[in-house]
Amino acid sequence: MTEGALLVLRLLLWLLPGILMFLAVRGFFAGRSRVALGLMIGAILAAMLVKPFPVGFAFLLIGGLAGLGGGRNPKYARELRERIEEQQKR
């Protein structure tokens, strides 16, 4: 395996906990708690497997904070809240 391929693979493994945590937070906001819990467990496990150890948890935290989103766009936050309330009524 070349150095470039190894570098890309390591970068993807570093980003995996953040992406999974981002999706988990979005799942919680969408009312999909079982899916979100599964994604969160996967993110934590991926963060524990990534070397060096703190990098995985740093990306996990960044992904979770990015998943909170909508703070700068009140229209999106309002639409998301309306969709969640609509799904809970069903």
C-alpha positions as CSV (number, residue, x, y, z in Angstrom):
1,M,0.0,0.0,0.0
2,T,1.4,3.4,-0.9
3,E,1.8,6.2,1.5
4,G,-0.9,8.3,-0.1
5,A,-3.5,5.4,0.2
6,L,-2.5,4.9,3.8
7,L,-2.9,8.6,4.5
8,V,-6.4,8.7,2.9
9,L,-7.4,5.6,4.9
10,R,-6.2,7.1,8.1
11,L,-8.0,10.4,7.4
12,L,-11.3,8.5,6.7
13,L,-10.9,6.5,9.9
14,W,-10.3,9.7,11.9
15,L,-13.4,11.3,10.4
16,L,-15.7,8.2,11.0
17,P,-16.5,8.9,14.7
18,G,-17.4,12.5,13.8
19,I,-19.6,11.6,11.0
20,L,-21.4,8.9,13.0
21,M,-21.9,11.3,15.9
22,F,-23.2,14.0,13.6
23,L,-25.8,11.5,12.3
24,A,-26.6,10.4,15.8
25,V,-27.4,13.9,17.0
26,R,-29.5,14.5,13.9
27,G,-31.3,11.3,14.6
28,F,-32.2,12.4,18.1
29,F,-33.6,15.6,16.8
30,A,-35.6,13.8,14.2
31,G,-37.1,11.6,16.9
32,R,-35.3,8.4,15.8
33,S,-33.9,7.5,19.2
34,R,-33.1,3.9,18.5
35,V,-31.2,4.7,15.3
36,A,-29.4,7.5,17.1
37,L,-28.4,5.3,20.0
38,G,-27.0,2.7,17.5
39,L,-25.0,5.4,15.7
40,M,-23.8,6.8,19.0
41,I,-22.5,3.4,20.1
42,G,-20.8,3.0,16.7
43,A,-19.2,6.5,17.0
44,I,-17.9,5.7,20.5
45,L,-16.4,2.4,19.4
46,A,-14.9,3.9,16.3
47,A,-13.4,6.7,18.5
48,M,-11.8,4.1,20.8
49,L,-10.2,2.3,17.9
50,V,-8.7,5.2,16.1
51,K,-5.0,5.9,16.9
52,P,-3.8,8.2,18.4
53,F,-6.4,7.9,21.0
54,P,-7.5,11.5,21.7
55,V,-8.0,12.3,17.9
56,G,-11.0,10.0,17.7
57,F,-12.7,11.6,20.7
58,A,-11.9,15.1,19.4
59,F,-13.6,14.3,16.1
60,L,-16.5,12.7,18.0
61,L,-17.0,15.9,20.0
62,I,-16.7,18.1,16.8
63,G,-19.2,15.9,15.0
64,G,-21.6,16.1,17.9
65,L,-21.4,19.8,18.1
66,A,-21.8,20.1,14.3
67,G,-24.9,18.0,14.6
68,L,-26.5,20.5,16.9
69,G,-26.5,23.0,14.1
70,G,-29.4,25.1,13.0
71,G,-28.4,27.8,15.5
72,R,-27.4,30.3,12.9
73,N,-30.4,29.6,10.7
74,P,-33.6,30.1,12.6
75,K,-35.8,29.2,9.6
76,Y,-34.2,25.8,9.4
77,A,-34.5,25.3,13.1
78,R,-38.2,26.2,13.0
79,E,-38.9,23.9,10.1
80,L,-37.1,21.0,11.8
81,R,-39.1,21.6,15.0
82,E,-42.3,21.6,13.0
83,R,-41.4,18.3,11.3
84,I,-40.6,16.7,14.6
85,E,-43.9,17.9,16.2
86,E,-45.8,16.6,13.1
87,Q,-44.2,13.2,13.3
88,Q,-44.9,13.0,17.1
89,K,-48.6,13.6,16.4
90,R,-48.8,10.6,14.1
